[in-house]
Amino acid sequence: MTKKTKMALCIGVVIVAIGLLFVQGFQANGGMGVYLTIEEALTTYQSDQDKFIQMEGKVDPKSVTYNTAGPLLVFNILDDKKNMIKVEYKDIKPDNFDAGYPVIVEGKFVRPGEFQADKLKVKCPSKYEEEEKGK
């Protein structure tokens, strides 16, 4: 084989490998998922347990329980209309997780009204609040 042929073959193998990793990554979590409001998830998607979903809501302060032995974090998320979904997150509680903070959960429904989160992202509310006028 010529040097150009070997180089083309190596580049082709690398491109195919990257493509396979990319495709496998999307299949591992069901794709990019659908971004839904809590209300949309409750009315449309809670019966579809194979659908990967992303939702945002505020953590209900009265609902948070954390078992370090599991670890298992269980809490409810609420929207502005007080729609609620119970979330189970089987991982270590994020350092900045606190009741009342907005969170983004990614995962699937395991039962109607119960969501199994694979990822949990906590938004910092102070970062999104407007500065008071006059400061």
LUMKE-21551 format. One record per residue (C-alpha): x negated, y negated, z negated; residue number from 0. Coordinates in steps of 0.5 Angstrom, whole numbers. Last residue first. Layout:
+-------+-------+-------+-----+
|     x |     y |     z | num |
+-------+-------+-------+-----+
|     X |     Y |     Z | NUM |
...
+-------+-------+-------+-----+
//
This chain:
+-------+-------+-------+-----+
|     x |     y |     z | num |
+-------+-------+-------+-----+
|    55 |  -100 |   -86 | 134 |
|    61 |  -105 |   -85 | 133 |
|    65 |   -99 |   -81 | 132 |
|    65 |   -92 |   -84 | 131 |
|    61 |   -88 |   -80 | 130 |
|    65 |   -83 |   -77 | 129 |
|    65 |   -75 |   -79 | 128 |
|    62 |   -70 |   -75 | 127 |
|    56 |   -69 |   -78 | 126 |
|    59 |   -70 |   -85 | 125 |
|    63 |   -64 |   -83 | 124 |
|    57 |   -59 |   -82 | 123 |
|    60 |   -53 |   -77 | 122 |
|    59 |   -46 |   -80 | 121 |
|    58 |   -41 |   -75 | 120 |
|    60 |   -34 |   -76 | 119 |
|    58 |   -28 |   -71 | 118 |
|    61 |   -21 |   -71 | 117 |
|    68 |   -23 |   -74 | 116 |
|    73 |   -18 |   -75 | 115 |
|    80 |   -21 |   -75 | 114 |
|    86 |   -19 |   -79 | 113 |
|    93 |   -22 |   -77 | 112 |
|    95 |   -16 |   -73 | 111 |
|    90 |   -11 |   -74 | 110 |
|    82 |   -10 |   -72 | 109 |
|    82 |   -17 |   -68 | 108 |
|    76 |   -18 |   -64 | 107 |
|    69 |   -22 |   -65 | 106 |
|    67 |   -29 |   -65 | 105 |
|    68 |   -34 |   -71 | 104 |
|    67 |   -42 |   -71 | 103 |
|    67 |   -45 |   -78 | 102 |
|    70 |   -52 |   -80 | 101 |
|    68 |   -53 |   -88 | 100 |
|    74 |   -53 |   -93 |  99 |
|    71 |   -47 |   -97 |  98 |
|    63 |   -47 |   -96 |  97 |
|    58 |   -43 |   -92 |  96 |
|    52 |   -47 |   -91 |  95 |
|    47 |   -41 |   -93 |  94 |
|    51 |   -37 |   -89 |  93 |
|    54 |   -31 |   -92 |  92 |
|    50 |   -24 |   -91 |  91 |
|    54 |   -20 |   -86 |  90 |
|    60 |   -16 |   -85 |  89 |
|    65 |   -22 |   -83 |  88 |
|    72 |   -20 |   -85 |  87 |
|    77 |   -26 |   -82 |  86 |
|    84 |   -27 |   -84 |  85 |
|    88 |   -31 |   -80 |  84 |
|    92 |   -37 |   -82 |  83 |
|    97 |   -42 |   -78 |  82 |
|    97 |   -48 |   -83 |  81 |
|    99 |   -53 |   -77 |  80 |
|    92 |   -56 |   -77 |  79 |
|    89 |   -50 |   -77 |  78 |
|    87 |   -45 |   -82 |  77 |
|    82 |   -39 |   -83 |  76 |
|    82 |   -34 |   -88 |  75 |
|    76 |   -31 |   -92 |  74 |
|    73 |   -24 |   -93 |  73 |
|    65 |   -24 |   -93 |  72 |
|    62 |   -17 |   -94 |  71 |
|    55 |   -15 |   -95 |  70 |
|    56 |    -9 |   -97 |  69 |
|    53 |   -10 |  -104 |  68 |
|    53 |   -18 |  -104 |  67 |
|    61 |   -18 |  -104 |  66 |
|    64 |   -25 |  -102 |  65 |
|    71 |   -27 |  -103 |  64 |
|    74 |   -33 |  -100 |  63 |
|    81 |   -34 |  -100 |  62 |
|    83 |   -40 |  -104 |  61 |
|    78 |   -45 |  -101 |  60 |
|    82 |   -44 |   -94 |  59 |
|    76 |   -44 |   -89 |  58 |
|    77 |   -49 |   -83 |  57 |
|    79 |   -47 |   -76 |  56 |
|    75 |   -45 |   -70 |  55 |
|    76 |   -39 |   -65 |  54 |
|    72 |   -35 |   -61 |  53 |
|    75 |   -28 |   -58 |  52 |
|    73 |   -21 |   -55 |  51 |
|    79 |   -17 |   -53 |  50 |
|    79 |   -10 |   -54 |  49 |
|    84 |   -11 |   -60 |  48 |
|    89 |   -14 |   -55 |  47 |
|    95 |   -14 |   -61 |  46 |
|    92 |   -21 |   -64 |  45 |
|    91 |   -24 |   -57 |  44 |
|    98 |   -28 |   -55 |  43 |
|   102 |   -31 |   -61 |  42 |
|    96 |   -31 |   -66 |  41 |
|    90 |   -32 |   -62 |  40 |
|    94 |   -38 |   -59 |  39 |
|    96 |   -41 |   -66 |  38 |
|    89 |   -40 |   -68 |  37 |
|    86 |   -44 |   -62 |  36 |
|    83 |   -40 |   -57 |  35 |
|    76 |   -39 |   -53 |  34 |
|    76 |   -33 |   -49 |  33 |
|    70 |   -28 |   -49 |  32 |
|    63 |   -29 |   -46 |  31 |
|    63 |   -22 |   -45 |  30 |
|    65 |   -16 |   -49 |  29 |
|    60 |   -16 |   -54 |  28 |
|    55 |   -11 |   -51 |  27 |
|    58 |   -12 |   -44 |  26 |
|    55 |   -19 |   -43 |  25 |
|    48 |   -17 |   -46 |  24 |
|    48 |   -11 |   -41 |  23 |
|    49 |   -15 |   -35 |  22 |
|    43 |   -20 |   -37 |  21 |
|    39 |   -14 |   -39 |  20 |
|    40 |   -11 |   -32 |  19 |
|    39 |   -17 |   -28 |  18 |
|    32 |   -18 |   -32 |  17 |
|    30 |   -11 |   -30 |  16 |
|    32 |   -12 |   -23 |  15 |
|    28 |   -18 |   -23 |  14 |
|    22 |   -15 |   -26 |  13 |
|    23 |    -9 |   -21 |  12 |
|    23 |   -14 |   -15 |  11 |
|    17 |   -18 |   -17 |  10 |
|    13 |   -11 |   -18 |   9 |
|    15 |    -9 |   -11 |   8 |
|    13 |   -15 |    -8 |   7 |
|     7 |   -15 |   -11 |   6 |
|     5 |    -8 |    -9 |   5 |
|     7 |   -10 |    -2 |   4 |
|     3 |   -16 |    -1 |   3 |
|    -3 |   -12 |    -4 |   2 |
|    -2 |    -7 |     1 |   1 |
|     0 |     0 |     0 |   0 |
+-------+-------+-------+-----+
//
